[in-house]
Amino acid sequence: MTDIETALEDLRERGLYRRMRMISGPQGPRVLLDGKPVLLLCSNNYLGLADHPRVREAAAEASMRYGAGAGASRLVSGTMRIHRRLEERLAEFKGCERALLFGSGYLANLGVIQALARPGEVVFSDALNHASIVDGCRLAGAECFVYQHADLEHLAWGLEQAEGRGSLIVTDGVFSMDGDIAPLEGIVELAREHDVRVMVDDAHGTGTHGPEGRGSVAAAGMEDEVDVLVGTLSKSLGSYGAYVCCERRIAKYLVNTARTLIFSTALPPPAVAAGMAALELLREEPRRVDKLQRNSAVLREALAERGLPAPPGITPIVPLVIGDAETAMAATERALGRGVFAQAIRPPTVPAGTSRLRLTVMASHTKAELREAAATIAAAVPAKARKAAARYALNTRPAADPGRVFDHLADAA
């Protein structure tokens, strides 16, 4: 065997081998997966806007008017009027001075963290932050303190240990694998006390909760207290790309220092137009957010009735943590055989021993579909795994290792 073949075989033996599945047609509550009709329960298309007629039409019209691509990076000739228009509307929606479009949420997090956390400084990162934040910390050159998930006492201790070298606290607003919400009020209070900036990745918060669907920062009343807010066009807004909201001074600094902005081609005009149309729909129809939250409650209740309690919450991310990777994958395949696509999530995306079915609700699901899905999933999860899910739902997840303090290569992806 070659080294690549050996590595692939090792992944298969540990239940961590991955492959791509093929969906035909647009994203929606029901799709054709590898030619078979299934109920989709693992998409981030939370508001069901990816296939909305107005969003599609906006993308098509922008393609005809502006072309398929931007042709260059933002700082050369890639900034077009449509980019600036969406930035202005996002800034207004989020209540900030400026918004900057990036190629993706991953690129936004890498670029911002590298720009704001420099060698000799310390960045403080939640143990369950998204991989893009982890990689941003790795590439920044600053030291990294990984604090236990949502643990303000551990964060406070780390800030004290940094002895004034702290530069940035970075956290997900809504955690993508657990669906819980960061304690933003406490984080901001600690940041003020220790004179560090706060960065929140609210990719899964925008469009899912908060006043008018403005996300976790708005829900916490922290819009004037968070220094940098990252969001995406690719989840509730159904398109592709990302944005960074901040004050004008920080925006100017990022334009000059964020390498993922400087050295990436600007977003294609059709994606920008689609995101703008979706944002308009969100503002015109905030009831979509209410419907999404009602649907989330329906799924949680239906699962609990079937003996599969999920952690409490209001977000559309409903994790069923069932333990090892093999069991999680087997549950996915059994559910798929019964017409429900609920993808298993395994390490390194989640910590070892917490492989799960990450269920995601859409506003476009019907209550009947969600109850059907709960029954199917309950039948697909074995009794032992149900007990594991119940323990996790009671918040008995393992704590992060307190010995992990300052580390250039934090691996909490």
C-alpha positions in Angstrom: 0.0 0.0 0.0 1.0 3.6 -0.6 0.9 6.0 2.3 -2.4 7.5 0.9 -4.0 4.0 0.7 -2.8 3.2 4.2 -4.4 6.4 5.5 -7.6 5.7 3.7 -7.8 2.2 5.1 -7.2 3.6 8.6 -10.1 6.0 8.2 -12.4 3.1 7.1 -11.4 1.0 10.1 -12.1 3.8 12.5 -15.5 4.6 11.0 -14.2 8.0 9.8 -14.2 7.5 6.0 -16.3 10.0 4.1 -17.8 10.2 0.7 -19.9 12.7 -1.2 -23.6 12.1 -1.8 -25.3 13.5 -4.8 -28.5 15.6 -4.6 -30.4 16.3 -7.8 -32.4 19.5 -8.1 -32.6 22.4 -5.6 -32.3 22.3 -1.8 -35.7 21.9 -0.1 -37.5 19.9 2.5 -37.5 16.9 0.2 -34.7 16.1 -2.3 -33.5 13.4 -4.6 -30.4 11.8 -3.0 -28.4 9.5 -5.2 -31.7 9.1 -7.2 -33.9 8.3 -4.2 -36.5 10.8 -2.8 -35.8 11.6 0.9 -36.8 14.0 3.6 -33.8 16.3 4.1 -32.9 16.9 7.7 -29.2 18.0 7.5 -29.2 21.2 5.5 -28.3 24.7 6.7 -30.9 26.2 4.4 -32.8 27.2 7.6 -35.3 29.6 6.1 -35.9 27.6 3.0 -34.7 30.5 0.8 -32.1 28.7 -1.4 -34.8 27.7 -3.9 -37.1 30.7 -3.3 -38.3 32.1 -6.7 -37.2 35.7 -5.9 -33.7 34.5 -4.8 -33.3 32.5 -8.0 -34.6 35.3 -10.2 -32.2 37.8 -8.5 -29.2 35.5 -9.2 -30.3 35.0 -12.8 -30.8 38.7 -13.5 -27.4 39.6 -11.9 -25.7 37.1 -14.1 -27.2 38.7 -17.2 -26.4 42.2 -16.0 -23.0 41.8 -14.3 -21.7 38.5 -15.6 -20.9 35.2 -14.0 -17.8 36.3 -12.1 -16.2 39.4 -10.6 -13.0 38.9 -12.4 -10.5 40.1 -9.8 -9.9 40.6 -6.1 -11.7 43.4 -4.2 -8.6 45.6 -4.2 -7.9 45.3 -7.9 -11.0 45.6 -10.1 -13.3 43.1 -8.4 -15.4 45.5 -6.3 -18.6 46.2 -8.2 -21.6 48.3 -7.3 -23.6 45.3 -6.3 -21.0 44.3 -3.7 -21.1 47.8 -2.1 -24.9 47.8 -2.1 -25.2 44.5 -0.2 -22.5 45.6 2.2 -24.6 48.7 3.0 -27.7 46.7 3.5 -26.0 44.2 5.8 -24.5 47.0 7.9 -27.9 48.5 8.3 -29.5 45.2 9.2 -26.8 44.4 11.7 -26.7 47.9 13.2 -23.0 48.5 12.5 -21.0 51.1 10.7 -19.5 48.9 7.9 -19.8 45.4 6.4 -17.2 43.7 4.2 -18.0 40.8 2.0 -15.6 37.8 2.0 -15.5 34.7 -0.2 -16.8 32.4 2.6 -17.2 32.1 6.3 -14.0 30.1 6.5 -12.1 32.9 4.7 -13.6 35.5 6.9 -12.6 33.9 10.1 -9.1 33.1 8.9 -8.6 36.7 7.6 -10.0 38.5 10.6 -8.2 36.4 13.3 -4.9 36.7 11.5 -5.3 40.4 11.2 -6.4 41.1 14.8 -4.2 38.5 16.8 -0.5 39.0 16.3 2.6 37.2 17.5 3.2 37.8 21.2 -0.5 38.3 21.9 -3.1 35.8 23.1 -6.4 34.9 21.4 -9.1 33.2 23.5 -11.2 30.6 21.8 -14.1 28.4 22.9 -13.4 24.7 22.9 -16.3 24.0 20.5 -15.6 26.8 18.1 -15.9 26.0 14.4 -12.8 24.6 12.5 -12.4 27.9 10.6 -11.9 29.7 13.9 -9.4 27.0 15.1 -7.5 27.3 11.9 -7.5 31.1 12.1 -6.0 30.8 15.6 -3.3 28.4 14.2 -2.3 30.7 11.4 -2.4 34.0 13.4 0.9 33.4 15.1 -0.5 34.4 18.4 -0.7 32.1 21.4 -4.1 30.4 21.8 -6.0 29.8 25.1 -8.8 27.2 24.5 -11.3 27.8 27.3 -13.9 25.1 28.3 -17.1 25.4 26.3 -19.1 28.5 27.4 -17.2 28.5 30.7 -16.8 32.1 31.8 -14.8 31.2 34.9 -12.2 29.3 32.8 -12.1 32.2 30.3 -11.6 34.7 33.2 -8.8 32.6 34.5 -7.1 32.5 31.1 -7.4 36.3 30.7 -5.7 36.7 34.1 -2.9 34.3 33.1 -2.3 36.3 29.9 -1.2 39.2 32.0 -2.3 41.9 29.6 -1.2 40.2 26.4 -4.8 39.3 25.4 -6.0 40.7 22.0 -9.1 38.9 21.1 -11.9 36.6 22.5 -13.5 34.7 19.6 -16.6 32.5 19.9 -19.4 31.1 17.8 -22.7 32.9 18.5 -24.6 29.7 17.8 -22.4 26.6 18.0 -22.8 24.7 14.8 -22.7 21.2 16.2 -24.6 21.6 19.4 -27.0 24.4 18.6 -26.5 26.2 21.9 -25.8 29.9 22.3 -22.6 31.6 23.6 -22.9 33.5 26.9 -22.2 36.8 25.1 -23.1 39.2 28.0 -20.5 37.5 30.2 -17.9 37.4 27.5 -18.4 41.1 26.7 -18.1 42.0 30.4 -14.8 40.1 30.7 -13.5 41.7 27.5 -14.2 45.2 29.0 -12.4 44.3 32.2 -9.3 43.0 30.4 -9.3 45.4 27.4 -9.6 42.8 24.7 -11.8 42.8 21.5 -14.7 40.4 21.0 -15.3 38.6 17.7 -18.5 36.5 17.2 -19.1 34.1 14.4 -22.9 34.2 14.0 -23.2 32.1 10.9 -25.8 29.9 12.4 -27.5 32.8 14.4 -28.6 35.1 11.6 -32.1 34.2 10.5 -32.6 31.7 13.2 -33.4 33.9 16.3 -33.1 37.4 17.7 -35.2 40.4 16.9 -36.1 40.3 13.2 -33.8 37.3 12.8 -30.7 39.5 13.4 -29.0 36.7 15.4 -27.4 36.0 18.8 -25.6 39.3 19.2 -28.9 41.2 18.7 -30.7 38.8 20.9 -28.2 39.5 23.7 -28.5 43.3 23.2 -24.7 43.4 22.4 -24.7 45.0 19.0 -22.8 48.0 20.3 -20.4 45.9 22.4 -19.1 43.3 20.0 -16.2 44.5 17.9 -16.4 42.1 15.0 -19.4 40.1 13.9 -19.0 37.5 11.2 -22.0 36.1 9.2 -22.6 34.1 6.1 -24.9 34.3 3.1 -24.8 30.5 2.8 -27.1 29.4 5.5 -30.4 31.2 6.4 -29.8 33.5 3.4 -29.5 30.6 1.0 -26.7 31.8 -1.2 -22.9 31.8 -0.8 -20.3 34.0 0.7 -19.7 35.8 4.0 -19.5 39.2 5.6 -17.8 40.9 8.5 -19.6 43.7 10.4 -17.5 46.2 12.4 -16.7 49.9 12.9 -15.2 51.9 10.0 -11.7 51.9 11.5 -11.6 48.2 11.8 -13.0 47.8 8.3 -10.2 49.9 6.8 -7.7 47.9 8.8 -9.1 44.6 7.4 -9.0 45.9 3.9 -5.3 46.5 4.3 -4.4 43.4 6.4 -6.9 40.5 6.0 -5.0 38.3 3.5 -8.1 36.2 2.6 -9.8 39.4 1.4 -6.8 40.9 -0.3 -5.8 37.7 -2.2 -9.2 36.2 -3.1 -11.4 37.0 -6.1 -14.5 38.9 -5.1 -17.8 37.1 -4.7 -19.6 36.3 -8.0 -22.4 38.9 -8.7 -25.2 36.1 -8.9 -24.3 35.0 -5.3 -24.3 38.6 -4.1 -27.7 39.3 -5.7 -29.2 36.1 -4.3 -28.0 37.0 -0.8 -29.5 40.5 -1.2 -32.9 39.1 -2.3 -32.9 36.7 0.7 -32.0 39.5 3.1 -35.0 41.5 1.7 -37.3 38.5 2.2 -36.1 38.0 5.8 -36.8 41.7 6.6 -40.2 41.6 4.8 -41.3 38.3 6.3 -39.8 37.9 9.9 -42.5 35.3 10.5 -40.2 32.8 8.7 -38.0 33.0 11.8 -41.0 32.3 14.0 -42.0 29.3 11.9 -38.4 28.0 12.1 -38.5 28.2 15.9 -41.9 26.5 16.0 -40.6 23.7 13.8 -37.5 23.3 16.0 -39.8 22.8 19.0 -42.0 20.3 17.1 -39.0 18.2 16.3 -37.6 18.3 19.8 -41.0 17.3 21.3 -41.5 14.5 18.8 -38.1 13.1 19.5 -38.6 13.2 23.2 -42.0 11.4 22.8 -40.1 8.6 21.0 -37.5 8.3 23.8 -34.8 10.4 22.2 -34.5 13.7 24.2 -32.4 16.4 22.6 -30.7 19.2 24.4 -33.1 22.1 25.0 -32.8 25.1 22.7 -34.5 27.5 20.3 -32.1 27.1 17.3 -32.7 24.8 14.4 -29.7 22.6 15.2 -30.8 19.5 17.1 -27.9 17.2 18.1 -28.5 13.5 19.0 -25.2 12.5 20.5 -24.9 8.7 20.3 -21.3 8.0 21.0 -18.9 6.2 18.6 -18.6 6.9 14.9 -19.7 3.5 13.7 -23.0 3.6 15.6 -23.7 7.1 14.3 -23.0 6.1 10.7 -25.1 2.9 11.0 -28.0 5.1 12.3 -27.7 7.4 9.4 -27.9 4.5 6.9 -30.9 2.9 8.6 -32.7 6.3 8.6 -31.8 6.8 5.0 -33.2 3.4 4.1 -36.5 4.6 5.5 -36.4 7.9 3.6 -34.9 10.4 6.0 -31.4 11.9 5.4 -29.9 12.7 8.8 -26.1 12.9 8.4 -23.8 11.5 11.1 -21.1 13.9 12.2 -17.9 12.4 13.5 -14.4 13.4 14.6 -12.6 15.6 14.0 -15.6 17.8 13.4 -16.8 16.9 16.9 -14.8 15.6 19.9 -14.1 11.9 20.2 -16.9 9.9 21.8 -19.5 12.5 20.7 -20.4 11.4 17.2 -24.0 12.4 16.5 -26.8 12.8 14.2 -26.9 16.6 13.6 -30.5 17.3 12.7 -31.3 20.6 11.2 -34.8 22.0 10.8 -36.0 24.3 8.0 -38.9 26.8 8.1 -40.2 25.0 5.0 -40.7 21.7 6.7 -44.2 20.8 7.7 -45.0 19.6 11.2 -46.1 16.3 9.7 -42.7 15.9 8.0 -40.9 16.5 11.3 -43.0 14.1 13.3 -42.4 11.5 10.5 -38.7 12.2 10.7 -38.6 11.8 14.5 -40.3 8.4 14.3 -37.9 7.2 11.6 -34.8 8.4 13.4 -36.0 6.8 16.7 -36.4 3.5 14.9 -32.9 3.9 13.5 -31.1 4.6 16.8 -30.3 1.5 18.9 -31.2 1.4 22.7 -27.6 1.9 23.9 -27.2 5.0 21.7 -30.5 6.4 23.0 -29.1 6.3 26.5 -26.0 8.2 25.4 -28.2 10.8 23.7 -30.3 11.2 26.9 -27.2 11.8 29.0 -25.9 14.4 26.6 -29.3 16.1 26.6 -29.0 16.5 30.3 -25.8 18.4 29.7 -23.4 15.8 31.0 -20.9 16.4 28.2 -17.2 15.9 29.1 -15.4 19.1 30.0 -12.4 20.3 28.1 -9.0 19.3 29.5 -8.1 22.1 31.9 -4.4 21.4 31.2 -4.8 22.8 27.7 -3.8 26.4 28.2 -1.6 28.3 25.8 -1.2 26.3 22.5 -0.3 27.4 19.0 -2.0 24.4 17.5 -5.3 24.1 19.3 -7.1 21.1 17.8 -10.7 21.7 19.0 -12.1 21.5 15.4 
